[in-house]
Amino acid sequence: KINDNVLMKNGEPIALDVPAQLVGKRTLVPVRAISEAYGCFVDWNDWNNTVVIVSDLSKVPVATVNGENISMGYFNFVLCQVEAYAMQTFDFSAEDLKNIWTSSLGSTTFGEYLVATTLEQCVYTKANAMAAKAKGIGLGVADKNSMNAQISSLVEGLGGSEQAVVDGFSTTMSAMAEFYTDNKYAEKYYDMLTKEAQMSEKEIKKYLDDNYIRAKHILFTTVDTNTGKPLSEKEIASK
């Protein structure tokens, strides 16, 4: 109702920060509340003053790898990890990161660099997970228990609320679970590749024999190459 700060959704009251109001011949309603009532994800983009509304973070793609989508929820979850790593590495606070987001970094900005790094990590993880499945690699009970433990730990760290995780990472539980699953496949694929690449002692010795040079003498000049004059005893001893 106009001037009422309560929205009714299937009989359930939802409090509004701003009531619906008449402006001229138009009825204006708070976009976040209306969108969230329909199950959409809503966010505000500070950099271009735009409201972002996404119907389903688990389904809207930001990229495609060999026919498989990387969803916005998947991407957002990885982006939060990349941001956390950047804050830890450079000793930034969340406010510092926000302030430095648009700062110049060569031909790009710091924020664009983090976004590009995130996309690269998403593609890497998804591609390696797909390669693992193509090789017939599967996930066992221990792998699934490990992933569930990671998710549980994350939820507990945010007060035991899955909604806090969803809101904090701008993701969905299914998108987050998809990333952890892909990451586990990628880990197992990497393990398989490193085992296949192992060499015997005999193979290592042959490689060294074929590719390395043995030096009997190493010579150092005792004169200054610019002037042709002998170096001092101290300089020679240092060499």
C-alpha positions in Angstrom: 0.0 0.0 0.0 1.1 3.6 -0.6 3.0 5.0 2.4 3.0 1.6 4.1 6.5 0.3 5.0 5.4 -3.3 5.1 5.4 -5.5 2.0 3.2 -8.6 2.1 4.5 -11.7 0.3 2.1 -14.7 0.4 0.7 -13.4 3.7 4.2 -12.9 5.2 5.0 -9.3 6.2 8.4 -7.9 5.1 9.6 -4.6 6.6 10.7 -1.9 4.1 13.3 0.8 4.6 11.3 3.0 2.3 7.5 2.8 1.8 5.9 2.7 -1.5 5.0 6.2 -2.6 3.3 8.2 -5.3 5.5 10.6 -7.3 3.4 12.4 -9.9 1.5 9.6 -11.7 4.0 6.9 -10.9 4.1 4.5 -8.0 7.7 4.0 -6.8 8.7 0.9 -4.8 12.0 -0.1 -3.2 13.7 -2.2 -5.9 15.8 -4.4 -3.5 12.8 -5.5 -1.5 10.6 -6.2 -4.5 13.4 -8.1 -6.3 14.4 -10.1 -3.2 10.8 -11.0 -2.7 10.9 -12.7 -6.0 14.1 -14.6 -5.0 16.5 -12.4 -6.9 20.0 -11.4 -5.8 20.4 -7.6 -5.6 23.5 -5.6 -5.1 24.8 -2.1 -5.7 27.8 -1.3 -7.9 29.6 1.6 -6.4 31.8 2.2 -9.4 29.1 3.0 -12.0 26.2 3.7 -9.6 24.1 0.8 -10.9 21.7 -1.6 -9.2 22.6 -5.2 -10.1 19.7 -7.7 -10.1 20.3 -11.4 -10.9 17.6 -13.9 -11.1 19.7 -16.9 -10.0 23.4 -16.7 -9.2 23.8 -20.4 -9.8 22.5 -20.2 -13.3 23.6 -16.8 -14.8 26.9 -17.4 -16.5 29.9 -15.1 -16.6 32.0 -17.4 -18.8 31.9 -20.8 -20.5 34.6 -23.5 -20.5 34.3 -26.2 -23.1 30.5 -25.9 -23.0 30.2 -25.7 -19.2 29.1 -22.4 -17.6 30.9 -20.7 -14.8 28.0 -19.1 -12.9 28.1 -15.7 -11.2 27.8 -17.3 -7.8 30.8 -19.5 -8.6 32.8 -16.5 -9.8 31.7 -14.3 -6.8 32.8 -17.0 -4.3 36.3 -17.2 -5.9 36.5 -13.4 -6.1 36.0 -13.2 -2.4 38.9 -15.6 -1.8 41.1 -13.6 -4.2 40.2 -10.4 -2.4 40.9 -12.0 1.0 44.3 -13.2 -0.3 45.1 -9.7 -1.5 44.1 -8.1 1.8 46.3 -10.6 3.7 49.3 -10.2 1.3 49.3 -6.4 1.3 47.9 -6.0 4.9 44.7 -4.2 3.6 41.5 -3.8 5.4 38.2 -4.2 3.5 37.9 -0.4 3.4 41.5 -0.1 2.0 40.6 -2.6 -0.7 37.5 -0.6 -1.7 39.5 2.6 -1.8 42.3 1.1 -3.9 40.0 -0.8 -6.3 40.1 1.9 -9.0 43.8 2.8 -8.6 46.1 2.5 -11.6 48.1 -0.7 -12.0 50.0 -0.2 -15.3 47.5 -0.4 -18.1 44.7 -1.6 -15.8 43.3 -1.0 -12.4 43.8 -3.0 -9.2 40.2 -4.1 -9.2 40.3 -5.1 -12.9 43.5 -7.1 -12.1 41.7 -9.0 -9.2 38.7 -9.7 -11.5 41.0 -11.0 -14.3 42.8 -13.1 -11.7 39.5 -14.5 -10.4 38.3 -15.4 -13.9 41.6 -17.1 -14.7 41.3 -19.2 -11.4 37.7 -20.1 -12.3 38.7 -21.3 -15.8 41.7 -23.2 -14.4 39.6 -25.0 -11.8 36.7 -25.8 -14.1 39.0 -27.0 -17.0 41.0 -29.2 -14.7 37.9 -30.7 -13.2 36.6 -31.5 -16.6 40.0 -33.1 -17.6 39.9 -35.2 -14.4 36.4 -36.5 -15.2 37.5 -37.2 -18.8 40.3 -39.4 -17.3 37.8 -41.3 -15.3 38.8 -39.8 -12.0 36.1 -40.0 -9.4 35.4 -38.6 -5.9 35.3 -41.0 -3.0 33.5 -40.8 0.4 36.7 -39.2 2.0 36.8 -36.6 -0.7 33.1 -35.7 -0.2 33.5 -35.7 3.6 36.5 -33.3 3.2 34.4 -30.9 1.0 31.5 -31.0 3.4 33.9 -30.2 6.3 35.2 -27.2 4.4 31.7 -25.9 3.8 30.7 -26.6 7.4 33.8 -24.8 8.7 32.9 -21.8 6.6 29.3 -21.7 7.8 30.4 -22.0 11.4 32.9 -19.2 11.0 30.0 -16.9 10.0 27.9 -17.8 13.0 26.4 -21.1 11.8 24.2 -19.4 9.2 24.1 -20.5 5.6 22.3 -17.2 4.8 25.3 -15.3 6.2 27.6 -17.2 3.8 25.3 -16.5 0.9 25.1 -12.8 1.7 28.8 -12.5 2.6 30.1 -14.1 -0.6 27.3 -13.0 -2.9 26.8 -16.6 -3.9 24.5 -19.6 -3.4 25.2 -22.8 -1.4 24.9 -24.8 -4.6 27.4 -22.6 -6.5 29.8 -22.8 -3.6 29.5 -26.6 -3.5 30.1 -26.7 -7.2 33.4 -24.8 -6.8 34.6 -27.1 -3.9 33.7 -30.2 -6.0 35.6 -28.8 -9.1 38.5 -27.9 -6.9 38.7 -31.4 -5.5 38.6 -32.9 -9.0 41.4 -30.5 -10.0 43.5 -31.5 -7.0 43.2 -35.2 -7.9 44.0 -34.5 -11.5 47.1 -32.6 -10.4 48.1 -35.6 -8.2 47.7 -37.9 -11.1 49.8 -35.8 -13.4 52.7 -35.5 -10.8 52.7 -39.3 -10.3 52.8 -39.9 -14.1 55.7 -37.4 -14.3 57.9 -39.1 -11.7 61.2 -40.4 -13.0 63.4 -43.3 -11.8 66.9 -42.7 -10.5 68.3 -44.2 -13.7 66.2 -41.8 -15.8 67.2 -38.8 -13.7 70.9 -39.7 -14.1 70.6 -40.1 -17.8 68.9 -36.7 -18.1 71.7 -35.1 -16.1 74.3 -36.8 -18.2 72.7 -35.7 -21.4 71.9 -32.1 -20.4 74.5 -30.8 -18.0 78.1 -29.7 -18.6 80.9 -30.5 -16.2 83.4 -27.7 -15.6 86.9 -28.4 -14.5 88.1 -24.8 -14.2 86.2 -21.5 -13.6 88.3 -18.4 -14.4 87.8 -14.9 -13.1 89.5 -11.9 -14.6 91.9 -10.0 -12.3 91.9 -6.8 -14.3 89.3 -4.0 -14.6 87.7 -4.6 -18.0 87.0 -0.9 -18.4 90.5 0.4 -17.6 92.7 -2.7 -18.2 94.4 -2.1 -14.8 94.9 -4.9 -12.3 92.3 -5.2 -9.5 93.4 -4.7 -5.9 94.2 -7.8 -3.8 91.0 -7.2 -1.8 88.8 -7.2 -5.0 90.6 -10.4 -6.2 90.1 -12.1 -2.8 86.4 -11.1 -3.0 86.1 -12.7 -6.4 
